[in-house]
C-alpha cells in the first residue's frame, strides 16, 4: 500500500518502502529454499 503514505518525513517514507521490499525478498527466499514458486508469497510461511 504505497499509495497510503503515513510518513511524516522523507526518511520515514524511504524506511517504509525499503522494509516492504525487504519483506517480499525474504518471503521469496523462503519459497526458493522450500522448492516452491517464488511468486506465491502469501503462502510462504504455510506448512
C-alpha positions as CSV (number, residue, x, y, z in Angstrom):
1,X,0.0,0.0,0.0
2,X,2.5,2.6,-1.2
3,X,-0.4,5.0,-2.1
4,X,-1.3,5.5,1.5
5,X,1.5,7.5,2.9
6,X,1.5,8.0,6.7
7,X,5.2,9.0,6.8
8,X,5.9,12.5,8.1
9,X,9.3,12.8,6.5
10,X,11.3,11.5,3.6
11,X,13.3,9.3,5.9
12,X,10.1,7.8,7.2
13,X,8.8,7.2,3.7
14,X,12.1,5.6,2.5
15,X,12.2,3.4,5.6
16,X,8.7,2.1,4.9
17,X,9.5,1.4,1.2
18,X,12.7,-0.4,2.0
19,X,11.2,-2.5,4.7
20,X,8.3,-3.6,2.4
21,X,10.8,-4.6,-0.4
22,X,13.0,-6.5,2.2
23,X,9.9,-8.4,3.5
24,X,8.9,-9.5,0.0
25,X,12.5,-10.5,-0.7
26,X,12.7,-12.7,2.4
27,X,9.4,-14.4,1.6
28,X,10.7,-15.1,-1.9
29,X,13.9,-16.6,-0.5
30,X,11.9,-18.8,1.9
31,X,9.9,-20.1,-1.1
32,X,13.0,-20.7,-3.1
33,X,14.6,-22.7,-0.3
34,X,11.5,-24.8,0.1
35,X,11.2,-25.5,-3.7
36,X,8.0,-23.6,-4.2
37,X,7.3,-20.9,-6.9
38,X,8.8,-17.7,-5.6
39,X,5.8,-15.5,-6.6
40,X,3.4,-17.3,-4.2
41,X,4.5,-15.1,-1.2
42,X,1.1,-15.3,0.5
43,X,1.7,-19.0,1.2
44,X,5.4,-18.8,2.0
45,X,5.0,-19.5,5.7
46,X,2.2,-22.0,5.4
47,X,3.1,-25.6,6.2
